[in-house]
Amino acid sequence: MKHLVLLELMRKFKANEQLKRKFKIFLGVGLAGLLLVGALIIWAGVATIQHVAGLGANAKVQEQVRDLKTEIPDLPALAKAGCWDKVQSLLSVGVWLEKPVAANLQSLKDACLSEEP
C-alpha cells in the first residue's frame, strides 16, 4: 500500500512543473547554504589555530610561562611533592572523561592542599 502511495506521489510530482522548479530552487539554496556554513567552519578553525600559534610564539607569553615555572616552588600550595605533576596530568581531556569531575577535583585537592608537616 505504501509503495502505491509513493508511486502516485512521484507521478504527480513529475507532472507538476512548478513543483519541480520550486524543488530545484530549494536544493540550490540548501546546497549554497551548506557550502557557506562549511566554509565558515573551516575559516573559524584556521583562524583559531593561527591565533593560538601566534599566542604561543609571543615573547611576552613565553616570559610569563618561564616566570611561572620559577615561581612555582615558592608557592606553598604547589610546593608539595606531586602537586605539580597532578596538575599537569589533569590538563589531559581523557582524564576528565574517564573519572567524574568530583573525583578529579578531590584528587587535586588531596595532592595540593592537604596539610601535612
N, C-alpha and C positions, 0 to 999 in steps of 0.2 A: 504494500500500500504506500509506504513512504517513497519507494522507488518511483511509483507512478506520479506522485505529487511533485517530486523533484524534476521528473521529465516534463511535466506540464509547466512548471515554473521556468525551466530552461527554454521551452518553446515560446512562451510569452516574452521572455527576455530577448530572445533573438528577433522576434517580430517587432519589438518596440525600439525604434532608432533613437528616440530622445533619451530613453533609459540607458542605452548603450553609451551615448555621448556623455551623460552625467557620470556614469561609472568610470569611463576613461579619464575624465577630469578629476574625479575623486582619487583614482590611482595615481595620477600625475602629481597632484598636490601632496598626497601622502608620501610618495617617493621623494619629492623635493624636501619636504619637512624632515623625513628620516635622514637624508643626506646632510641637511643643515644641522640637525641635532648631533649627528655623528662627528661632523667637522668641529662643532663647538666643544664636544667632549675631548677630542684629540688635542685641540688647541689649549684647553684648560690643563690637560695633563702635561703637555710640553712646557707651558708657562710655569706650572708648579715645580717641575723638575729643574728648570733653569733658575727659578728663584731660590730653591733650596741649595742648589750647587753654588750659586753666587753668594749665598749667605755663609756657606762653609768656607769659601775662599776669601772672605772678608778678613783682613788683618786684625781688625778690632775684635771680632768674634773669636778668632784664634787666640788672641792675647787674653781674653776673658776666660777661655777654657783652660789655658795654661795657669792663670792665676787661681782658678777654682781648684785645679789639681794640687797646687802648692798650699792652698789654704785649708784643704780638707783635713789634714792631720791635726790642725789647730781647733777644729770644731769638736766639742766634747761628745755630741751625739753620734757623730760619724767616725770618731776616732777608734771606736771599738773594733776588735778583730772580727772580720766577716761582714761588717755592716756595708762597706762599700761594695764588696762582692755581691751581697744580696741585692743592693740597689741596681747594680749592673745586670744581674740575672733577671730582674723584673722588667727590664727595658724590652725584653722579647715579647711579642704578641702571643706566642704559643703558650707561655706560662699562664697568661690570663685566661686563655681558652681551656686549659686543662684543669685548673683548680678554680674554685669560686673566689670572687673578689675579696670576701671577708677573710678567707684563709691566707691569701697573699698579703693582705694588709696586716694580719696578725703576725705572720712570719717576719715581715719587715719591722713591725713594732718590737717583736722579741729580739731581733738581731741588732737593732739600733738604739732602742730606748729603754731596755730593761736596765735596772740599776744594780750592777754588780761591782764589788770593790776591786 
